[in-house]
Amino acid sequence: MNKKIAQTNKEIIYPKESYNIIGACYEVYNALGCGFLEAVYQESLAIEFKLRKIPFVEQQEMKLNYKGVPLKQGFKPDFICYDKIILEIKAVPNLIDEFRAQIINYLSASHFQLGLLVNFGHYPGLEYERFVFIPD
C-alpha cells in the first residue's frame, strides 16, 4: 500500500480542531515562556485542554506490527486529540528532522490523517508544523 506524508499548510484538514489545539499551545507558551522541560508543558497543556474542553488522551500506547505480526513494542504520542489528531510536543531550541521523522512514523503507523509538531522551547515564540497523512 502506497502512502504519502506531506508537510503542508495548504491542505487544511480538521481546521477547527487544529486551531483549538494550537490556540491552547499558544496560551501555555504565553503563560510559561520557553525554558522548561517538556514534561512541564505537557502537564500544563493537559490542564489547558481540560479548561477548553478539548478531548484528549495523554501518552496512549499505540500498537505496531511488522509484516502483519503484532510487535510487543509500540509507541506513545504525547497527545491524541479529538480521537483523530496526533500532537507531539518538544521543548528544544529548534525543530530538527528527527522530530519530523518521529511524527511522520506515528502518522504512518496509526493511519491518523493529521499530526501537529509543537515546540515550546523556541525563542522568541511558539514553533509548530502540520503533517498530513494522505493514503493512496
C-alpha positions in Angstrom: 0.0 0.0 0.0 1.5 3.3 -1.1 1.0 6.3 1.1 2.2 9.9 1.2 3.1 12.1 4.1 3.1 15.8 3.4 4.2 18.7 5.5 1.9 21.4 4.5 -0.2 24.4 5.4 -2.1 24.4 2.1 -4.2 21.3 2.7 -6.1 22.1 5.8 -7.9 19.2 7.4 -9.6 19.4 10.7 -9.2 23.2 10.7 -11.4 24.0 13.7 -9.8 21.2 15.8 -6.3 22.1 14.9 -7.0 25.8 15.5 -8.2 24.9 19.0 -5.2 22.8 19.8 -2.7 25.4 18.5 -4.6 28.1 20.4 -4.2 26.1 23.6 -0.5 25.7 22.9 -0.1 29.4 22.4 -1.9 30.0 25.8 0.6 27.7 27.5 3.6 29.3 25.8 2.4 32.8 26.6 1.9 31.8 30.3 5.2 29.9 30.8 7.5 31.2 28.1 10.3 28.9 27.0 13.0 27.2 29.1 11.1 24.5 31.0 11.3 20.7 30.4 8.9 19.1 28.1 7.0 17.5 31.0 6.1 20.9 32.3 4.5 21.9 29.0 2.8 18.5 28.8 1.2 18.8 32.2 0.2 22.5 31.6 -1.2 21.6 28.2 -3.4 18.9 29.6 -4.8 21.4 32.1 -5.4 23.9 29.2 -7.2 21.2 27.1 -9.5 20.4 30.1 -10.3 24.1 30.5 -11.1 24.5 26.8 -13.0 21.2 26.7 -10.7 19.8 24.0 -11.0 16.0 24.1 -7.6 14.3 24.5 -5.7 11.3 25.7 -2.1 11.5 27.0 0.6 9.0 26.1 -1.8 6.4 24.9 0.0 3.2 23.9 -0.3 2.5 20.2 0.3 -0.9 18.8 2.8 -1.7 16.0 3.1 -4.6 13.7 5.8 -5.8 11.3 4.6 -7.5 8.1 1.3 -8.3 9.8 2.8 -9.6 13.0 2.0 -7.6 16.2 5.0 -6.3 18.0 5.5 -6.2 21.7 6.8 -2.7 21.3 4.6 0.2 20.5 4.7 4.0 20.7 3.1 6.7 22.8 2.3 10.0 21.2 2.3 12.9 23.7 -1.4 13.6 23.0 -4.2 12.3 20.8 -6.8 15.0 20.5 -10.4 14.7 19.2 -9.7 10.9 18.6 -8.0 11.8 15.3 -5.1 14.2 15.7 -1.6 13.3 17.0 0.1 16.1 18.9 3.8 15.7 19.6 5.4 18.3 21.7 9.1 19.3 22.2 11.0 21.8 24.4 14.1 22.4 22.3 15.8 25.4 20.7 14.7 24.3 17.2 12.8 21.5 15.5 15.0 19.1 13.7 14.4 16.4 11.1 14.5 13.6 13.6 11.4 15.1 15.3 9.7 15.4 11.9 10.5 11.7 11.1 9.0 10.7 14.5 5.6 12.3 13.8 5.7 11.0 10.2 6.2 7.5 11.6 3.4 8.0 14.1 1.0 9.0 11.4 2.0 6.2 9.1 1.7 3.6 11.8 -1.6 4.9 13.3 -3.2 5.9 10.0 -4.3 9.2 11.6 -4.6 12.0 9.0 -3.2 14.9 10.9 -0.1 15.4 13.1 1.0 18.5 14.9 4.5 19.0 16.0 4.8 21.8 18.5 7.9 23.2 20.1 7.7 25.2 23.3 11.5 25.6 23.6 11.9 28.0 20.7 12.6 31.7 21.4 11.0 34.2 20.8 7.8 32.3 20.1 6.0 29.0 19.8 7.0 26.9 16.8 4.7 24.4 15.1 4.4 22.3 11.9 1.5 20.4 10.5 1.8 16.9 8.9 -0.9 15.3 6.8 -1.2 11.6 6.1 -2.6 11.0 2.6 -3.3 7.3 1.8 -3.4 6.3 -1.8 
